[in-house]
């Protein structure tokens, strides 16, 4: 059974306990600040309770902010999408590579025409869960549709706290995938796997997430 839950529900004290007994948590893509604290609480619940988790695009960003605030000692961590912040863990991407070319945009420019849009490659870390999900592939190509990115300059602090950056752009500049090695199944991806998924040929991330949820259901 699937339950769609408005994340704002979890912004009141102790309400996240409503997730007791769930077998998997997916935080999808989105935008804007409304409900973000509830999403962060759902991520924390999944991390602490060892519940299978999949974060897609905005969902990955919430997972990284949760790690920064609750594991890496950065309570002021947030995203500049919501306005100026003390620690910009997530920020507006102004430059990225597409093949041999560099695409650029101004922070105040034409946002509609300057998304990171289309297929981009990512290199997967050896021994990572996500590499196992992709049947051992060292590099993948996935479709993106977003303007904000996790700031690579915080990688060392976040990895020291336990969050692994298991997928990066080939130049090592853009974080594409994060996971927790000590968690049964926890993956956040910056791209949109649903864009390459089909009813009779589901994306490997969805297959892996559902399999992990089924395994979780047998433990509770």
C-alpha positions, 0 to 999 in steps of 0.5 A, a space after each residue: 500500500 502506498 501513502 502520500 503524506 503532506 510533509 507539513 504534517 511532520 512540522 509539529 512536535 512528535 508527529 513524525 512518529 506517524 511513520 512508525 511501521 512504514 517499510 520505505 520512505 520516498 521524498 520526491 522532487 519539488 521546489 520552494 520552502 513550504 514543507 521542507 522541515 517536514 521533509 527533513 524530519 522524514 529523512 531523519 526518521 529514515 536514517 535513524 530508524 534504518 528505514 529504506 529511503 530514496 530521495 529524488 532531486 529536492 529529496 536528495 538536497 533535503 537529505 544532505 541538509 539533514 546530515 549537515 544539521 544533525 550529524 555534521 554540527 551545522 544547524 544553520 545549514 540550508 538552501 539559498 533557494 529559500 533565501 540567504 542562509 548561514 551555511 549554503 549547503 545547497 546553492 544555485 548552480 552557475 556553471 557546469 560541463 556538457 561534454 567539452 563545453 561549459 554552460 554558464 548562467 548568472 544568479 539573477 539571469 533567465 532562470 527558465 532557460 538556464 536549468 541543468 536540463 537533459 542527460 549527464 554522466 555520473 561516475 559511481 564509487 566502487 563498493 557503493 550501494 548505488 553501484 550495486 543497484 546499477 549492476 556494477 556499472 562504473 558510469 551512468 547517464 541520467 536525466 536532470 531538471 533542476 537549478 540548485 546543487 549540493 555544494 561540493 565544498 562541504 563534502 569532506 565535513 559531510 563524509 566525516 559525519 558518515 554521508 558518502 558522496 557515492 556518485 559525482 560528475 566525471 570532473 568531480 565537481 557536482 554531487 549526483 548521489 549520496 548514501 549511508 554505508 551503515 544503512 540497509 538502503 539509503 540513497 539520494 540522487 540529484 537526477 530524476 530516475 522516473 524520466 527513464 522508468 517504464 511500467 514494464 521496465 522500471 528504473 533500477 533505483 525503483 526496483 532496488 527501493 521496492 525490494 528493500 521495502 519488501 525486505 523491511 516489511 518482513 522484519 517488522 
